């Protein structure tokens, strides 16, 4: 199989794009396989005689969708997508726990390795036969291609073994190769030298800091080993000491960001369990008597870095501040970048080629930053200040 239907090219493309969208499309095709074939036959009969390109395209799709090769590759990729679904959703989430993601990823790699054996391939053949029995069409079996006769060179005494069984050839040339490519892609993007520092950075989140604050003895023995090995300018002992002291004083630092209602009264928070999700602050200028608490990103290090900047803790915990800067700089995933470019394609269309840069930036912010809370009163005041007519209409 060559061209766009080659599964070897497909696994290379899928490995660098969003797995979830491909998994959803494949699930729909397999679920409504009979309906897809009926639709293609109807299009071929109604429009194929008038449009040769449409007729040929429908015939090619029908021939491919009714072949055993399609079933084998489709069910194979469906199995792979089911294994990769948890880790892809975790890596695409905004509030990503890196420790959980790395642990799930290690389990995913182990499951992919288990697929590359005889029992897994036999289970794939069994699922293929069950799908063919429940279908209304007859699937064309794999056919053995005619072996190419390669002239033997001078001095060459051995010759490659020709695989006559088409199922064995599919397993060697397609099934095993897909598994090898997938394992190589996962190992290349998530090497052990890269996962180690990510596990260390996962300790720099509100959730993990609360855990260490409640029980300082649960800190792992090899904390920050991989991170300090990669970044030799960071001293491990100093970093571990600063991290421990920061966890001990985290509640006091957190409560000192905003002014309390009473300065001289010591208020004891009874519902301490509910405060575990308290991780970010935003002050509402329209309500000067109260502060609004935002509950989100309890596993993200970005909010903790904001806390460091607001409390001016860079000089108090210099090594911990440096590690936090590294954590928000390192691109763990490219999901946010892909979402931004996807939104850009929807906004900057051919009909909007004369759009100014300021308008494009504003539309991108509105589209991408939907989780930002906007003060409607401030927006009205800014819009009303553009002209006296708007001021009279909106304010007076």
C-alpha positions as CSV (number, residue, x, y, z in Angstrom):
1,X,0.0,0.0,0.0
2,X,1.5,3.3,-1.0
3,X,0.4,6.9,-0.6
4,X,-2.2,8.2,1.8
5,X,-3.6,4.8,2.7
6,X,-0.3,3.5,3.9
7,X,-0.5,2.9,7.7
8,X,3.2,3.4,8.1
9,X,2.9,7.0,6.9
10,X,-0.2,7.4,9.1
11,X,1.5,6.5,12.4
12,X,4.2,9.0,11.7
13,X,1.6,11.7,11.0
14,X,-0.5,10.8,14.0
15,X,2.4,10.8,16.4
16,X,2.9,14.5,15.9
17,X,-0.8,15.6,15.9
18,X,-3.7,15.2,18.2
19,X,-4.5,11.6,18.9
20,X,-8.0,12.3,20.2
21,X,-9.3,13.8,16.9
22,X,-8.0,10.8,14.9
23,X,-9.5,8.4,17.5
24,X,-12.9,10.0,17.3
25,X,-12.9,9.9,13.5
26,X,-11.8,6.3,13.4
27,X,-14.5,5.4,16.0
28,X,-17.2,7.0,13.9
29,X,-16.0,5.2,10.7
30,X,-16.1,1.8,12.4
31,X,-19.4,2.4,14.2
32,X,-21.2,3.5,11.1
33,X,-19.2,1.4,8.6
34,X,-22.3,0.0,6.8
35,X,-23.9,3.5,6.6
36,X,-20.7,4.9,5.1
37,X,-20.6,2.2,2.4
38,X,-24.3,2.8,1.6
39,X,-23.6,6.5,1.3
40,X,-20.6,6.0,-1.0
41,X,-22.6,3.6,-3.2
42,X,-25.5,6.1,-3.5
43,X,-23.1,9.0,-4.4
44,X,-21.4,6.8,-6.9
45,X,-24.7,5.9,-8.6
46,X,-26.2,9.4,-8.6
47,X,-23.1,11.5,-9.4
48,X,-20.5,9.0,-10.6
49,X,-21.9,8.9,-14.2
50,X,-21.7,12.7,-14.6
51,X,-18.4,13.3,-12.7
52,X,-15.7,10.8,-13.4
53,X,-13.5,12.0,-10.5
54,X,-16.3,11.5,-8.0
55,X,-17.1,8.1,-9.4
56,X,-13.4,7.0,-9.2
57,X,-13.0,8.3,-5.7
58,X,-16.1,6.5,-4.5
59,X,-15.0,3.3,-6.1
60,X,-11.6,3.5,-4.5
61,X,-12.9,4.2,-1.1
62,X,-15.4,1.4,-1.3
63,X,-12.7,-1.0,-2.5
64,X,-10.5,0.0,0.4
65,X,-13.2,0.0,3.1
66,X,-14.3,-3.5,2.1
67,X,-10.8,-5.0,2.4
68,X,-9.3,-7.1,5.2
69,X,-6.3,-4.8,5.2
70,X,-8.5,-1.9,6.2
71,X,-10.0,-3.8,9.1
72,X,-6.7,-5.0,10.4
73,X,-5.1,-1.5,10.3
74,X,-8.3,0.2,11.6
75,X,-8.7,-2.1,14.6
76,X,-5.0,-1.9,15.3
77,X,-5.1,1.9,15.5
78,X,-8.2,1.7,17.6
79,X,-6.4,-0.4,20.1
80,X,-3.5,2.0,20.1
81,X,-5.8,5.0,20.5
82,X,-7.5,3.4,23.5
83,X,-4.2,2.9,25.2
84,X,-3.0,6.5,24.5
85,X,-6.3,8.2,25.4
86,X,-5.6,8.7,29.1
87,X,-2.2,10.2,28.6
88,X,-3.3,12.4,25.7
89,X,-6.1,13.9,27.7
90,X,-3.8,14.4,30.7
91,X,-1.2,16.2,28.5
92,X,-3.8,18.4,26.8
93,X,-5.4,19.5,30.1
94,X,-4.6,23.0,31.3
95,X,-4.3,21.9,34.9
96,X,-1.8,19.1,34.3
97,X,-0.3,17.1,37.1
98,X,3.2,16.2,35.7
99,X,3.7,13.4,38.1
100,X,0.5,11.7,37.1
101,X,1.2,12.3,33.5
102,X,4.7,10.7,33.6
103,X,3.4,7.7,35.6
104,X,0.6,7.1,33.0
105,X,3.1,7.6,30.2
106,X,5.3,4.8,31.6
107,X,2.3,2.5,31.8
108,X,1.4,3.4,28.2
109,X,4.9,2.5,26.9
110,X,4.7,-0.8,28.8
111,X,1.3,-1.6,27.2
112,X,2.6,-0.8,23.7
113,X,5.5,-3.1,24.3
114,X,3.1,-5.9,25.2
115,X,1.2,-5.5,21.9
116,X,4.3,-6.6,20.0
117,X,3.8,-10.3,20.5
118,X,2.0,-13.3,18.9
119,X,-0.9,-13.3,21.4
120,X,-1.8,-9.6,20.7
121,X,-1.7,-10.2,16.9
122,X,-4.0,-13.3,17.3
123,X,-6.5,-11.2,19.3
124,X,-6.4,-8.6,16.5
125,X,-7.3,-11.3,14.0
126,X,-10.1,-12.5,16.2
127,X,-11.6,-9.0,16.5
128,X,-11.3,-8.7,12.7
129,X,-13.2,-11.9,12.1
130,X,-15.9,-10.8,14.6
131,X,-16.3,-7.4,12.9
132,X,-16.5,-9.1,9.4
133,X,-19.2,-11.5,10.6
134,X,-21.4,-8.7,11.9
135,X,-21.1,-6.7,8.7
136,X,-23.4,-6.8,5.7
137,X,-20.6,-6.8,3.2
138,X,-17.9,-9.4,2.3
139,X,-14.4,-8.2,2.9
140,X,-11.7,-9.0,0.4
141,X,-8.9,-11.1,2.1
142,X,-5.3,-10.2,1.9
143,X,-3.6,-11.2,-1.4
144,X,0.0,-12.2,-1.9
145,X,1.8,-9.9,-4.2
146,X,4.0,-11.2,-6.9
147,X,7.6,-11.3,-5.6
148,X,10.0,-9.0,-7.4
149,X,12.9,-10.7,-9.1
150,X,16.1,-8.9,-8.2
151,X,19.1,-9.9,-10.2
152,X,21.8,-11.4,-8.1
153,X,25.0,-9.5,-8.1
154,X,28.4,-11.0,-8.7
155,X,29.8,-12.7,-5.7
156,X,26.4,-12.8,-3.9
157,X,25.6,-16.3,-2.7
158,X,22.6,-15.6,-0.4
159,X,19.2,-14.5,-1.3
160,X,16.4,-12.9,0.8
161,X,13.7,-15.2,2.0
162,X,10.4,-14.5,0.2
163,X,7.3,-14.4,2.5
164,X,4.5,-16.2,0.7
165,X,1.8,-15.9,3.4
166,X,0.1,-12.5,3.1
167,X,-1.0,-12.5,6.8
168,X,2.6,-13.2,7.9
169,X,3.8,-10.4,5.5
170,X,1.3,-8.0,7.0
171,X,2.5,-8.8,10.5
172,X,6.1,-8.3,9.7
173,X,5.9,-5.4,7.3
174,X,3.0,-3.5,8.9
175,X,2.1,-4.6,12.4
176,X,5.6,-4.9,13.9
177,X,6.8,-1.8,12.0
178,X,3.9,0.3,13.5
179,X,4.8,-0.9,17.0
180,X,8.4,-0.1,16.5
181,X,7.7,3.4,15.1
182,X,5.3,4.1,17.9
183,X,7.8,3.0,20.6
184,X,10.6,5.0,19.0
185,X,8.4,8.1,18.9
186,X,7.4,7.7,22.5
187,X,10.9,7.0,23.7
188,X,12.3,9.9,21.6
189,X,9.9,12.4,23.0
190,X,9.8,11.1,26.6
191,X,13.2,9.8,27.4
192,X,14.1,8.9,31.0
193,X,16.5,11.9,31.1
194,X,13.5,14.2,30.3
195,X,10.9,12.5,32.6
196,X,13.1,12.7,35.7
197,X,13.3,16.5,35.8
198,X,9.5,16.7,35.1
199,X,8.8,14.5,38.1
200,X,10.9,16.9,40.2
201,X,9.0,19.9,38.9
202,X,5.7,18.3,39.7
203,X,6.6,19.0,43.4
204,X,6.3,22.7,42.7
205,X,2.5,22.8,42.7
206,X,-0.1,23.8,45.2
207,X,-1.3,20.3,45.6
208,X,2.1,18.8,46.3
209,X,3.2,21.7,48.6
210,X,0.1,21.2,50.7
211,X,0.9,17.5,51.0
212,X,4.4,18.2,52.1
213,X,3.2,20.9,54.5
214,X,0.9,18.4,56.2
215,X,3.5,15.7,56.4
216,X,7.1,16.8,55.8
217,X,8.4,13.2,56.0
218,X,6.7,12.2,52.7
219,X,9.3,14.0,50.6
220,X,10.9,11.4,48.3
221,X,14.6,10.6,49.0
222,X,15.7,11.4,45.5
223,X,13.9,14.7,45.3
224,X,15.5,17.1,42.8
225,X,18.3,14.6,41.9
226,X,17.5,14.5,38.2
227,X,16.8,18.3,38.0
228,X,20.1,19.3,39.7
229,X,22.0,16.8,37.5
230,X,20.6,18.4,34.4
231,X,21.2,22.0,35.8
232,X,24.5,21.8,37.6
233,X,24.3,25.4,38.7
234,X,21.6,24.6,41.2
235,X,22.7,23.2,44.5
236,X,20.5,20.3,45.6
237,X,20.9,20.8,49.4
238,X,20.1,24.5,49.2
239,X,17.2,23.8,47.0
240,X,15.8,21.1,49.2
241,X,16.2,23.3,52.3
242,X,14.4,26.2,50.6
243,X,11.6,23.9,49.4
244,X,11.1,22.5,52.9
245,X,11.0,25.9,54.6
246,X,8.7,27.3,51.9
247,X,6.3,24.4,52.5
248,X,6.3,25.0,56.2
249,X,5.5,28.7,55.8
250,X,3.2,28.3,52.8
251,X,0.0,29.1,54.6
252,X,1.3,32.3,56.1
253,X,2.8,33.4,52.7
254,X,-0.5,32.6,51.0
255,X,-2.6,34.5,53.4
256,X,-0.4,37.5,53.3
257,X,-0.9,38.3,49.6
258,X,-4.3,40.1,50.2
259,X,-5.2,42.3,53.1
260,X,-7.5,40.5,55.5
261,X,-10.7,42.0,56.8
262,X,-9.2,42.3,60.4
263,X,-5.5,42.9,60.9
264,X,-5.3,42.2,64.7
265,X,-7.6,39.2,64.9
266,X,-6.3,35.7,64.4
267,X,-8.9,33.8,62.4
268,X,-8.7,30.1,62.4
269,X,-9.8,28.4,59.3
270,X,-11.9,25.3,60.2
271,X,-12.5,23.9,56.8
272,X,-8.9,23.3,56.0
273,X,-9.7,20.6,53.5
274,X,-11.5,23.1,51.3
275,X,-8.5,25.3,51.3
276,X,-6.4,22.7,49.5
277,X,-7.8,24.0,46.2
278,X,-7.0,27.6,47.0
279,X,-4.2,28.5,44.6
280,X,-4.7,31.8,42.9
281,X,-5.9,35.3,43.6
282,X,-7.5,38.1,41.7
283,X,-8.6,41.4,43.0
284,X,-11.9,42.8,41.8
285,X,-11.5,46.6,41.5
286,X,-15.3,47.0,41.4
287,X,-15.7,45.6,44.9
288,X,-13.1,47.2,47.1
289,X,-14.4,45.6,50.3
290,X,-13.9,42.0,49.2
291,X,-11.4,39.9,47.4
292,X,-12.4,37.3,44.9
293,X,-10.7,33.9,45.1
294,X,-10.2,31.8,42.0
295,X,-10.1,28.0,42.2
296,X,-8.1,26.5,39.4
297,X,-4.7,25.2,38.4
298,X,-3.9,23.4,41.7
299,X,-1.4,21.2,39.8
300,X,0.2,24.0,37.8
301,X,3.4,25.7,38.7
302,X,2.4,29.0,36.9
303,X,0.1,30.1,39.8
304,X,2.9,29.3,42.3
305,X,5.3,31.5,40.3
306,X,2.7,34.3,40.4
307,X,2.6,33.9,44.2
308,X,6.4,34.2,44.3
309,X,6.3,37.4,42.2
310,X,3.5,39.0,44.3
311,X,5.2,38.2,47.6
312,X,8.7,39.2,46.4
313,X,10.2,35.9,47.4
314,X,13.0,35.8,44.8
315,X,15.6,37.0,47.4
316,X,14.3,34.8,50.2
317,X,14.3,31.5,48.2
318,X,16.7,32.2,45.2
319,X,17.2,28.5,44.2
320,X,13.5,27.7,44.4
321,X,12.7,30.9,42.4
322,X,15.1,29.8,39.7
323,X,13.5,26.4,39.5
324,X,10.1,27.9,39.2
325,X,11.3,30.1,36.3
326,X,12.6,27.0,34.6
327,X,9.3,25.1,35.2
328,X,7.2,27.8,33.5
329,X,9.7,28.2,30.6
330,X,10.1,24.5,29.7
331,X,7.6,23.5,27.1
332,X,6.2,20.2,28.6
333,X,3.6,19.9,25.7
334,X,2.8,21.9,22.6
335,X,-1.0,21.6,23.1
336,X,-1.4,25.3,23.9
337,X,0.6,26.3,20.9
338,X,-1.5,24.0,18.6
339,X,-4.7,25.4,20.0
340,X,-3.5,29.0,19.3
341,X,-2.6,28.2,15.7
342,X,-5.9,26.4,15.3
343,X,-7.8,29.5,16.4
344,X,-5.6,31.7,14.2
345,X,-6.7,29.7,11.1
346,X,-10.3,30.2,12.1
347,X,-9.9,34.0,12.7
348,X,-7.5,34.9,9.9
349,X,-9.4,33.7,6.8
350,X,-9.3,34.8,3.2
351,X,-12.1,37.3,3.8
352,X,-10.0,38.9,6.6
353,X,-6.7,39.4,4.8
354,X,-6.8,43.2,5.4
355,X,-7.3,42.9,9.1
356,X,-4.9,45.1,11.2
357,X,-2.5,43.6,13.7
358,X,-4.2,45.2,16.7
359,X,-7.6,43.8,15.7
360,X,-6.1,40.3,15.1
361,X,-4.4,40.4,18.5
362,X,-7.6,41.4,20.2
363,X,-9.6,38.7,18.5
364,X,-7.0,36.1,19.4
365,X,-7.1,37.1,23.0
366,X,-10.9,36.9,23.1
367,X,-10.8,33.5,21.4
368,X,-7.9,31.9,23.3
369,X,-8.2,33.5,26.8
370,X,-11.8,32.6,27.5
371,X,-11.0,31.7,31.1
372,X,-10.0,35.3,32.0
373,X,-12.7,37.1,34.1
374,X,-13.6,40.4,32.5
375,X,-15.0,43.3,34.5
376,X,-18.0,44.5,32.4
377,X,-18.2,47.9,34.1
378,X,-14.6,48.7,33.1
379,X,-15.3,47.6,29.5
380,X,-18.4,49.9,29.4
381,X,-16.4,52.8,30.8
382,X,-13.6,52.3,28.2
383,X,-16.0,52.0,25.4
384,X,-18.0,55.1,26.5
385,X,-14.8,57.2,26.7
386,X,-14.3,56.9,22.9
387,X,-16.8,59.7,22.1
388,X,-19.2,62.1,23.8
389,X,-22.1,60.5,22.1
390,X,-21.3,57.1,23.7
391,X,-20.7,58.7,27.0
392,X,-24.2,60.2,27.0
393,X,-25.8,57.0,25.9
394,X,-23.9,54.6,28.2
395,X,-23.2,56.6,31.3
396,X,-25.7,59.5,31.7
